[in-house]
Amino acid sequence: MMEKARWKKLGCFLLALALLGGGLTVSAAEGGEGSGLYVKKIDSLPEDFILGMDVSSLLSLEKSGVTYRDADGREADLFALLADAGINTIRVRVWNDPWDSAGHGYGGGNCDAAAAAEIGRRAAAHGMKLMVDFHYSDFWADPGKQMAPKAWQGLSAEEKAEALYAYTLESLQTIRDAGADISMVQIGNETNGALCGEKIWMNIVWHLMAAGCRAVRDFDPSVKSVIHFANPENTDTFLNWVSKLKYYDLDYDVLGISYYPYWHGTLENLSRVMTEIRQTYGKDVMVVETSYAFTLEDTDFSGNTIGEGGAYAHPYPFSPQGQANAVRDVAATVSAAGGLGICYWEGAWISVGTSSWEENHEKWETFGSGWASSFAGEYDPKDAGRYYGGSAVDNQAFFGPDGKALESLAVFRLLREGNEVAPRIESLAQGEAVAEIGQDIVLPETVEAILNDGSTAQVPVTWTLPPEGLDSGREAAWTLTGEADGMETTCAVRVVRSNQARNPSFEEDDLSMWRCEDLAGADQLYCEEKELDSLTGKKHWHFYSAAAGTVRFTLEQDLTLRPGAYDYAISVMGGDAGDQEIYSYVKLDGGIIAQCPAAITSWNSWDTPRLSFTCAEGQQVTCGIFVRCDGAGAWGKIDDMSVLMAAE
């Protein structure tokens, strides 16, 4: 059957009236004149609020020939540009020994104490303070890996603590002697349950973190010590880590948080976490890492962390305006929660060249200006040794591939001044139309437009149909192009079989059709709202248990089906399963008549067992999934049950 499509066009005049009618303020605040960047002023932003930028890769980039330019294209020193933009603090990571035995750098900026000293000196010359981020590793340390430096491998926790204290004190003195104005020192980087090869909290906190904090106190009591965790979206786990610091009576000043809008949940949750830490533990808080992409394009022939596809949220358009909105919202959230400030991660790590991968590769290897060189393989063979290459964040910098400052760099200064310019469309959302076989396909009349101030409006759209039209007589899918206010968008059109499962992806509040039987006393079995962990939508069924052998349950629902043949599928993912037994199944009148095995391995690796069955008139049908995981800390997600009449 042919679709019933409706088309409308909207002129710019009508759009302007619609947007202005929505109550947007159209004005140019003092200090923002001439800028097209929309920034709403943050009221009562403290004068000493930290507006930081991590530029750890800078020296290697400059050696690779990178130069920076202001918005008018004039070449300038990066620190002058950042200071003029409102940045008051520079963050720099420090690795113990990022060099192989022949003197080749591991890459990622080859960030040793000498590099930190030079960056700190240049920052101080432009009036900026320095936050020193010790990884206590010879290369990247993050939630996925916390490797001890080569020189400390094989040492006990007590011996590492002695080495860590001496190394911290010596490095800080080197950095200060160069002229840096050190204000904060991180004792580890994203230390989510591990640090410097240690994975027991007593060793992490009582020995290593305590030694680092003591070194900072002995160096200069006025310098603040920072403990840094990631993943605030896992609220209970995150706050449990913070409680470990209290349990071991750690003498530190600031709890630093990584908050990237792609992965780390809502700003409301971030605010709750920061408020809880301040009220319960009396500690200062700040976001020590954040960023957002201004484009999805790659410029250095080496893939980016944020690109086309991938499992991540994108709450803002990928544009300079979207990037500015992300920074503004994080800063406003931190300020409202009483936090000290924010620090943008590697906002100047751009491409070292745009001619070829071969030309860039030579620079990455020679000067360490890519995220890793091949030489890092001797220290980190499982990761850097396999995936070395260029910048993975060139599309998240505040400079284009030519080194010219983007308009979004002004956001830091405009946070205090504001710049509420006329509304304009920043991007268009994708349309969607889903019809069951035999139903009319109705295309959306409007698409959602995201405006420069972050608000949304519905804009009429015209769709271009395929020459053969759209036929809903069979399963099919199309991607249509459309035009709205002179901009192009797309519409995903699908014709699907009718799903007989009720509330199949847990999006509805009513969960009465689902039945979960806990067979071993799991810690957590419930419907969870977390978009990044969902296969579709925002919700899914979640399971977790700390003790080994306590994850064993069934999740199922009863269905009333017409007689016939059906295809059944359900999706599951997870990890830390240990010995596992997972299968989907179908019961007819209470007895299992078909089952299909599944397995969980890692986050976002979904397994979808599929099976077919036939039911007769009056039979009671039950579709479900059985899960048994014997591993300690086993976890997983279940989503998207489908029970479809078999295709003819």
RAKAWO-V746630 format. One record per residue. N is the residue number from 1. RES is the residue in one letter. PHI is phi in radians with two decimals (999 if undefined). Layout:
BEGIN
n=[N,N]
res=[RES,RES]
phi=[PHI,PHI]
END
This chain:
BEGIN
n=[1,2,3,4,5,6,7,8,9,10,11,12,13,14,15,16,17,18,19,20,21,22,23,24,25,26,27,28,29,30,31,32,33,34,35,36,37,38,39,40,41,42,43,44,45,46,47,48,49,50,51,52,53,54,55,56,57,58,59,60,61,62,63,64,65,66,67,68,69,70,71,72,73,74,75,76,77,78,79,80,81,82,83,84,85,86,87,88,89,90,91,92,93,94,95,96,97,98,99,100,101,102,103,104,105,106,107,108,109,110,111,112,113,114,115,116,117,118,119,120,121,122,123,124,125,126,127,128,129,130,131,132,133,134,135,136,137,138,139,140,141,142,143,144,145,146,147,148,149,150,151,152,153,154,155,156,157,158,159,160,161,162,163,164,165,166,167,168,169,170,171,172,173,174,175,176,177,178,179,180,181,182,183,184,185,186,187,188,189,190,191,192,193,194,195,196,197,198,199,200,201,202,203,204,205,206,207,208,209,210,211,212,213,214,215,216,217,218,219,220,221,222,223,224,225,226,227,228,229,230,231,232,233,234,235,236,237,238,239,240,241,242,243,244,245,246,247,248,249,250,251,252,253,254,255,256,257,258,259,260,261,262,263,264,265,266,267,268,269,270,271,272,273,274,275,276,277,278,279,280,281,282,283,284,285,286,287,288,289,290,291,292,293,294,295,296,297,298,299,300,301,302,303,304,305,306,307,308,309,310,311,312,313,314,315,316,317,318,319,320,321,322,323,324,325,326,327,328,329,330,331,332,333,334,335,336,337,338,339,340,341,342,343,344,345,346,347,348,349,350,351,352,353,354,355,356,357,358,359,360,361,362,363,364,365,366,367,368,369,370,371,372,373,374,375,376,377,378,379,380,381,382,383,384,385,386,387,388,389,390,391,392,393,394,395,396,397,398,399,400,401,402,403,404,405,406,407,408,409,410,411,412,413,414,415,416,417,418,419,420,421,422,423,424,425,426,427,428,429,430,431,432,433,434,435,436,437,438,439,440,441,442,443,444,445,446,447,448,449,450,451,452,453,454,455,456,457,458,459,460,461,462,463,464,465,466,467,468,469,470,471,472,473,474,475,476,477,478,479,480,481,482,483,484,485,486,487,488,489,490,491,492,493,494,495,496,497,498,499,500,501,502,503,504,505,506,507,508,509,510,511,512,513,514,515,516,517,518,519,520,521,522,523,524,525,526,527,528,529,530,531,532,533,534,535,536,537,538,539,540,541,542,543,544,545,546,547,548,549,550,551,552,553,554,555,556,557,558,559,560,561,562,563,564,565,566,567,568,569,570,571,572,573,574,575,576,577,578,579,580,581,582,583,584,585,586,587,588,589,590,591,592,593,594,595,596,597,598,599,600,601,602,603,604,605,606,607,608,609,610,611,612,613,614,615,616,617,618,619,620,621,622,623,624,625,626,627,628,629,630,631,632,633,634,635,636,637,638,639,640,641,642,643,644,645,646,647,648]
res=[M,M,E,K,A,R,W,K,K,L,G,C,F,L,L,A,L,A,L,L,G,G,G,L,T,V,S,A,A,E,G,G,E,G,S,G,L,Y,V,K,K,I,D,S,L,P,E,D,F,I,L,G,M,D,V,S,S,L,L,S,L,E,K,S,G,V,T,Y,R,D,A,D,G,R,E,A,D,L,F,A,L,L,A,D,A,G,I,N,T,I,R,V,R,V,W,N,D,P,W,D,S,A,G,H,G,Y,G,G,G,N,C,D,A,A,A,A,A,E,I,G,R,R,A,A,A,H,G,M,K,L,M,V,D,F,H,Y,S,D,F,W,A,D,P,G,K,Q,M,A,P,K,A,W,Q,G,L,S,A,E,E,K,A,E,A,L,Y,A,Y,T,L,E,S,L,Q,T,I,R,D,A,G,A,D,I,S,M,V,Q,I,G,N,E,T,N,G,A,L,C,G,E,K,I,W,M,N,I,V,W,H,L,M,A,A,G,C,R,A,V,R,D,F,D,P,S,V,K,S,V,I,H,F,A,N,P,E,N,T,D,T,F,L,N,W,V,S,K,L,K,Y,Y,D,L,D,Y,D,V,L,G,I,S,Y,Y,P,Y,W,H,G,T,L,E,N,L,S,R,V,M,T,E,I,R,Q,T,Y,G,K,D,V,M,V,V,E,T,S,Y,A,F,T,L,E,D,T,D,F,S,G,N,T,I,G,E,G,G,A,Y,A,H,P,Y,P,F,S,P,Q,G,Q,A,N,A,V,R,D,V,A,A,T,V,S,A,A,G,G,L,G,I,C,Y,W,E,G,A,W,I,S,V,G,T,S,S,W,E,E,N,H,E,K,W,E,T,F,G,S,G,W,A,S,S,F,A,G,E,Y,D,P,K,D,A,G,R,Y,Y,G,G,S,A,V,D,N,Q,A,F,F,G,P,D,G,K,A,L,E,S,L,A,V,F,R,L,L,R,E,G,N,E,V,A,P,R,I,E,S,L,A,Q,G,E,A,V,A,E,I,G,Q,D,I,V,L,P,E,T,V,E,A,I,L,N,D,G,S,T,A,Q,V,P,V,T,W,T,L,P,P,E,G,L,D,S,G,R,E,A,A,W,T,L,T,G,E,A,D,G,M,E,T,T,C,A,V,R,V,V,R,S,N,Q,A,R,N,P,S,F,E,E,D,D,L,S,M,W,R,C,E,D,L,A,G,A,D,Q,L,Y,C,E,E,K,E,L,D,S,L,T,G,K,K,H,W,H,F,Y,S,A,A,A,G,T,V,R,F,T,L,E,Q,D,L,T,L,R,P,G,A,Y,D,Y,A,I,S,V,M,G,G,D,A,G,D,Q,E,I,Y,S,Y,V,K,L,D,G,G,I,I,A,Q,C,P,A,A,I,T,S,W,N,S,W,D,T,P,R,L,S,F,T,C,A,E,G,Q,Q,V,T,C,G,I,F,V,R,C,D,G,A,G,A,W,G,K,I,D,D,M,S,V,L,M,A,A,E]
phi=[999,-1.43,-1.33,-1.80,-1.73,-2.18,-2.15,-2.51,-2.07,-2.15,-1.37,-1.04,-1.12,-1.14,-1.09,-1.05,-1.10,-1.12,-1.22,-1.15,-1.17,-1.39,1.61,-1.24,-1.44,-2.03,-2.74,-2.04,-1.26,-1.00,1.65,-1.87,-1.02,1.61,-1.70,-1.56,-1.40,-1.49,-2.44,-1.46,-1.04,-1.57,-1.17,1.04,-1.19,-1.02,-1.07,-1.68,-1.06,-1.34,-2.03,-1.86,-2.51,-1.47,-2.28,-1.03,-1.48,-0.98,-1.08,-1.21,-1.16,-1.11,-1.13,-1.46,1.75,-1.27,-2.22,-2.01,-2.37,-1.36,-1.10,-1.63,1.60,-1.46,-1.13,-2.69,-1.21,-1.00,-1.15,-1.14,-1.14,-1.19,-1.09,-1.15,-1.39,1.86,-1.26,-2.06,-2.47,-1.92,-1.91,-2.49,-1.47,-2.30,-1.84,-1.08,-2.62,-1.44,-2.44,-1.48,-1.13,-1.66,1.56,-1.43,-1.35,-1.32,1.74,1.08,1.75,0.83,-1.49,-1.69,-1.11,-1.14,-1.13,-1.08,-1.11,-1.18,-1.12,-1.10,-1.06,-1.20,-1.12,-1.09,-1.10,-1.95,1.38,-1.87,-1.42,-2.20,-1.83,-1.69,-1.93,-1.36,-1.51,0.88,-2.73,-1.54,-2.70,-0.88,-2.11,-2.76,-1.02,-1.52,-2.79,-2.42,-1.54,-1.20,-1.04,-0.93,-1.22,-1.84,-1.15,1.61,-1.39,-1.27,-1.05,-1.14,-1.20,-1.09,-1.06,-1.12,-1.14,-1.14,-1.03,-1.13,-1.12,-1.09,-1.10,-1.13,-1.15,-1.08,-1.15,-1.05,-1.18,-1.17,-1.03,-1.32,2.00,-1.26,-1.83,-1.35,-2.01,-2.52,-2.40,-1.50,-1.72,1.75,-2.21,0.86,-1.51,-1.32,1.49,-2.78,-2.84,0.95,1.49,-1.67,-2.20,-1.78,-1.02,-1.06,-1.21,-1.10,-1.58,-1.08,-1.69,-1.31,-1.07,-1.08,-1.13,-1.14,-1.12,-1.13,-1.11,-1.14,-1.07,-1.22,-1.22,-2.90,-1.05,-1.44,-1.44,-1.48,-1.68,-2.17,-1.86,-2.14,-2.12,-1.95,1.15,-1.17,-1.14,-1.52,-1.00,-1.08,-1.12,-1.03,-1.20,-1.14,-1.05,-1.10,-1.12,-1.09,-1.13,-1.20,-1.01,-1.63,0.96,-1.28,-1.60,-2.31,-1.94,-2.28,-1.72,-1.61,-2.21,-1.50,-2.37,-1.90,-1.01,-1.14,-2.20,-1.86,1.40,-1.50,-1.18,-1.10,-1.20,-0.99,-1.09,-1.07,-1.11,-1.10,-1.11,-1.07,-1.14,-1.15,-1.33,-1.44,-1.97,1.18,-1.84,-1.21,-2.35,-2.81,-1.61,-1.61,-2.55,-2.76,-2.99,-2.74,-1.38,-1.70,-2.82,-1.71,-1.35,-1.76,-2.09,-2.13,1.18,-2.38,-0.94,-1.80,-1.03,-1.91,-2.58,-1.11,1.31,1.58,-1.69,-2.70,-1.41,-2.43,-1.28,-2.27,-1.09,-1.50,-2.71,-0.96,-1.17,-1.08,-1.06,-1.12,-1.10,-1.09,-1.10,-1.07,-1.19,-1.14,-1.08,-1.12,-1.14,-1.11,-1.10,-1.13,-1.51,1.42,-1.32,-1.39,2.77,-2.37,-2.40,-1.45,-1.57,0.84,-1.31,-2.21,-1.47,-1.73,-1.14,-1.51,3.05,-2.15,-1.50,-2.85,-1.13,-1.07,-1.14,-1.18,-1.02,-1.08,-1.25,-1.03,-1.24,-1.34,-1.95,1.28,-1.58,-1.68,-1.16,-2.76,-1.76,-1.11,-1.19,-1.21,-1.07,-1.19,-1.69,-2.28,-1.17,-1.34,-2.06,-1.06,-1.18,-1.95,-2.14,-1.12,2.97,-1.55,-1.30,-1.67,-2.32,-1.07,-1.52,-2.01,-1.37,-1.79,-2.39,-1.34,-1.10,-1.56,1.48,-1.39,-1.10,-1.38,-1.05,-1.15,-1.05,-1.23,-1.04,-1.13,-1.22,-1.30,-1.01,-1.55,-1.84,1.39,-2.81,-1.62,-1.56,-1.07,-1.18,-2.64,-1.31,-1.69,-2.81,-2.01,-1.32,-1.37,-1.41,-2.59,-2.47,-2.20,-2.35,-1.39,-0.94,1.58,-1.54,-1.19,-1.60,-1.96,-1.36,-1.13,-1.41,-2.35,-2.21,-1.39,-1.81,-1.70,-1.63,-1.11,-1.60,1.60,-1.37,-2.23,-2.60,-1.54,-2.09,-1.01,-2.38,-1.96,-1.75,-1.70,-1.51,-1.20,-0.96,-1.48,1.35,-2.09,-2.02,-1.66,-1.37,-2.68,-1.09,-2.85,-2.59,-2.41,-2.11,-1.64,-1.75,-2.54,-2.25,-2.43,0.93,1.40,-1.92,-1.66,-2.49,-2.31,-2.35,-1.54,-1.96,-2.35,-1.94,-2.25,-1.27,-1.23,-1.47,-1.47,-1.22,-1.74,0.79,-1.16,-2.10,1.15,-1.34,-1.47,-1.17,-1.32,-1.93,-1.13,-1.31,-1.60,-2.27,-2.02,-1.98,-1.45,-1.84,-2.54,1.38,-1.15,-1.17,-2.39,-2.53,-2.89,-1.38,-2.06,-1.78,-2.78,-1.02,-1.17,-1.68,-1.75,-1.29,-2.40,1.16,-2.06,-2.13,-2.90,-1.64,-1.99,-2.43,-2.85,-2.73,-1.32,-1.41,-1.10,1.34,-1.92,-1.77,-2.74,-2.77,-2.10,-2.31,-2.69,-2.57,-1.52,-2.30,-1.88,-2.08,-1.19,-1.01,2.64,-1.71,-2.37,-1.95,-2.13,-2.55,-2.64,-2.00,-2.52,-2.59,2.92,-2.93,0.94,-1.36,1.11,-1.14,-2.40,-2.44,-2.35,-2.73,-1.53,-2.66,-2.23,-1.91,-2.05,0.94,1.61,-1.95,-1.21,-2.01,-2.79,-2.62,-2.46,-1.25,-2.50,-2.65,-2.00,-2.29,-2.81,-1.03,1.22,-1.73,-1.44,-1.97,-2.18,-1.16,-2.23,-2.57,-2.12,-2.68,-2.25,-2.11,-1.80,-1.00,1.47,-1.33,-1.48,-1.86,-2.22,-1.98,-2.82,-2.46,-1.89,-2.30,-2.32,-2.28,-1.60,-1.27,-1.22,1.38,-1.05,-2.58,-3.12,-2.38,-2.19,-2.69,1.01,-1.34,-2.31,-2.22,-2.05,-1.07,-1.01,-1.16,-1.32]
END
